[in-house]
Amino acid sequence: MADSLLSYAITTGVFIGLVVILSASRAKRAGKKRQTLVGNSEEIKQSSA
């Protein structure tokens, strides 16, 4: 009984850790896209015109 509970806890922890890592890397990529869009030369031209 204790072994199955321990394996369930480990599996759940690994799954949650994986979700956290994947969502963090996705947010990081989205942040990089926003930064490059802000620095886009076309947008700078349009905003100054």
C-alpha positions as CSV (number, residue, x, y, z in Angstrom):
1,M,0.0,0.0,0.0
2,A,2.8,2.4,0.9
3,D,4.7,1.5,-2.2
4,S,1.8,2.4,-4.5
5,L,1.2,5.7,-2.7
6,L,4.9,6.6,-3.0
7,S,5.0,5.7,-6.7
8,Y,1.8,7.7,-7.2
9,A,3.3,10.7,-5.4
10,I,6.5,10.5,-7.5
11,T,4.6,10.2,-10.8
12,T,2.4,13.2,-9.9
13,G,5.5,15.3,-8.9
14,V,7.3,14.5,-12.1
15,F,4.2,15.4,-14.2
16,I,3.7,18.7,-12.4
17,G,7.4,19.5,-12.7
18,L,7.2,18.8,-16.5
19,V,4.2,21.1,-16.9
20,V,5.9,23.9,-15.0
21,I,9.1,23.6,-17.1
22,L,7.2,23.5,-20.4
23,S,4.9,26.4,-19.5
24,A,8.0,28.5,-18.4
25,S,9.8,27.8,-21.6
26,R,6.6,28.7,-23.6
27,A,6.3,32.0,-21.7
28,K,9.9,32.7,-22.3
29,R,9.5,32.2,-26.1
30,A,6.4,34.4,-26.1
31,G,8.3,37.2,-24.3
32,K,11.1,37.0,-26.9
33,K,8.6,37.4,-29.7
34,R,7.0,40.5,-28.1
35,Q,10.5,42.1,-27.7
36,T,11.4,41.6,-31.3
37,L,8.0,42.9,-32.5
38,V,8.4,46.1,-30.4
39,G,11.8,46.7,-32.0
40,N,10.5,46.2,-35.5
41,S,11.7,48.9,-37.9
42,E,8.3,49.1,-39.7
43,E,6.5,49.8,-36.4
44,I,9.0,52.5,-35.5
45,K,8.5,54.2,-38.8
46,Q,4.7,54.1,-38.5
47,S,4.7,55.4,-34.9
48,S,7.0,58.4,-35.8
49,A,5.0,59.3,-38.9
